[in-house]
Every structure is written in structure tokens, then in C-alpha cells.
Amino acid sequence: MTILCTNDDGYLATGIRVLASASRGLGAVTVVAPDREQSATSHSLTLHHPLRARRAADGSWVVDGTPTDCVILAVNELLPERPQVCVSGINHGPNMGEDVLYSGTVAAAMEATVIGIRAVALSYTGDHPEELEGWEGVVRSILEQILRQPSFPEHTLFNVNLPGCAPGEVKGIRVTSLGKRLYSEAITRAKDPSGREYYWIGGGSVQWKGPEDSDFQAVRDGYVSVTPLHLDLTNYRLLEEIRGWNLGL
């Protein structure tokens, strides 16, 4: 099995090192990752300046672009053959609920899915990414169980969130739906030393809500959350109702 490994925290991140090591137990791994932090870049592409790729000392490819750029370059230029699997992460922080719309980690897996490659995105919900060092065995087991399925769902990627506990304390795996994230005071407004006003997005506290089978509830209970994400965003339930509006010019 040929495996492309990428992320949005950069090629030096603890998470991608652990993920690549775990994946090597399943096949031949090539790492193609951003040269710096690219969190919350979502599915953005670099279109207005050239991209550059170089080899790191460990043989990884390092790209001065987004996670989506990394996947496109890897598949079309950098790898000698098309990878059979793309694994993205392990993100330093959760990717649950609406996070999947902003996440570069999920977007990299989504890009692989778009071009027909099986993909899994993984994130760690704990506060200390250095604790990922002990997760290699668990991550390899999760990937093996997902990727060994004889019929991988079409146009679907798997979004995995690891609970913020020790690997030996994990209670199991739950297949989940996306929860809903509720932010309070998400924007910080302040002044710099020159007295000029600025805004900082991403502050405040986060609360979650959702049904019992939601991703946040699973990790809160000490389980690994596995959520299948589909590329088709169409709300099929409303199609006939909207057609009844008789929209026209």
C-alpha cells in the first residue's frame, strides 16, 4: 500500500511524525507537508504565486503552500506513483462539528477524496500535542481497521478525533455524527503599543451541543470518534420543497 501523509501544522509537527510512523506499519509512506503552520486554511489553493518544494533531511517533501497544495503537488508531481491512501494529521487540536469546514487537516483529506484517493483525517483533542508520542499503536490500529474494509465508501472521507486521555485509557471507538460548536466572545478587540486598534479572531470559550452519537460527546466520554464525511453538500430532503417555490426570472 502506498500512503501519502500530510497535515496543516507543518512538517516539523509532532502529530505528523507520529502519524507517518504509525502508517509505515501499513505500507510505503511519503510525507508531503507545509513548511509552516497552516491551520484554518480550509480548502484554499495557492494561485497567485509559484509554489516551491524541497526535501527535508529525513526525506520528507516540504511545500511552501497549503495542505491542499501539498496533496495536489504530491499526486501530480512529487510522488513516483499515485498514492492509494492519504492520511492527514494528527492535528494538534480537535476537528469536530463546524471545525471540519475550516480545517486544513480535513481539507487535505477532502482533496484526496475529490481525486479518488481513500482518505482519513486525524486530530487530537487534548491540550498538549507532545502527548501524541504514545499514540502510534492506537493510530495504526484505527487506520488498519478503516482501510482494510473491502468496499471503501465512495466520495467519503473519515474524520477521526482522538480523546484527550492517555492511549491506554481509551474506551473504544464510536461512529459519530458532527456536533455543533458554540463560541462565546470569539473576537478579541484591543490596541497595539502604538495605540492602533486590532481584532483577533479565535478567542473566547467553546461549548458543544448535539445528539448522543455526536463526535464531541464520544471524545468527552473517552472514545475515539470516527465520522464519515460526504463530499455532496446537497440537502436532498429539501429539493422538492424548493422546486415548489417556482423560482424563475
Secondary structure, 3 states (H helix, E strand, C coil): CEEEEECCCCCCCHHHHHHHHHHCCCCEEEEEEECCCCCCCCCCCCCCCCCCEEECCCCCEEECCCHHHHHHHHHHHHCCCCCCEEEEEEEEECCCCCHHHHCHHHHHHHHHHHCCCEEEEEEECCCCHHHHHHHHHHHHHHHHHHHCCCCCCCCEEEEEEECCCCHHHCCCEEECECCEEEEECCEEEEECCCCCEEEEECCCEEEEECCCCEHHHHHHCCCEEEEEEECCCCCHHHHHHHHCCCCCC
